[in-house]
Amino acid sequence: MEIEIKNRTDDQMTFIIEGVDVSLVNALRRISMVEVPTMAIETVEILKNDARIFDEALAHRLGLIPLSTDLEALILPEDCDCDNHCPRCSVSLVLKGKGPKTLYSGDLKSQDPNLKPVSDTIPLIKLKEGEEVELEAIAQLGMGKDHAKWQPTTTCAYKYYPQITIDSDKCEACLKCVEECPRSVLEYDEKKKTIKVVDLENCSLCRTCQKDCPNEAISVDVTGEKFIFRIETDGSLSPTEVLQRASDILSVKADKIIDFKEGGS
Ligand SMILES: [Zn+2]
């Protein structure tokens, strides 16, 4: 297996993965989306709410705030032996304010300095003169398969690596393919008087160029066992952390199948 990272930021990564079966790439995608845990607010105790928002709507809004997650520091509530919540599986955040003002995600005060909202500027409640809000929220680890608020990824997708072949004997450089390509993958080479591929990885395999070529000079195909993988997170974890954890989970699953087969035979 070969991996080439095309670009990487704190919350986005695009890479090319080669020499693997589509089922492995898809398993990695699915596990990244719904089985890698992140922190999210799960329980809210509202002590005071004068604002013009129902308690339930406020609690739901709080649940959707992406929180910075340290997977080594906490354990999943189902793996904890406490009755309700304890410092091993939960972090408490307090929100308090009096109007006139708008409370933002940055106003949530966390008991753990390592756990805080990824962004401080998400508006939560608008308080009018004299209105007050006071609440305690409990954040816990969870998985996207239980609720979308625990999905670390906002984008997680792959596509087959495209392959574009231009038959120079048939091509009359009518430029129809260049004009029709919705992603500007092709260009006319003035010097060589031919069509050239300038942005292959941007090709979405729509085959518009192939269909519109009057001479059938161009063909679009996929490269076997080669994929372009793109992952973007909500900032709770970095793309590398998500993929590393997803690979670990996949490895454990594979071991279980091997053990089951060996045990059964
Ligand atoms: Zn606990």
Boltz pocket constraint, residues with backbone or C-beta under 6 A from the ligand:
constraints:
  - pocket:
      binder: B
      contacts: [[A, 77], [A, 80], [A, 81], [A, 82], [A, 83], [A, 84], [A, 85], [A, 86], [A, 87], [A, 88], [A, 89], [A, 90]]
      max_distance: 6.0
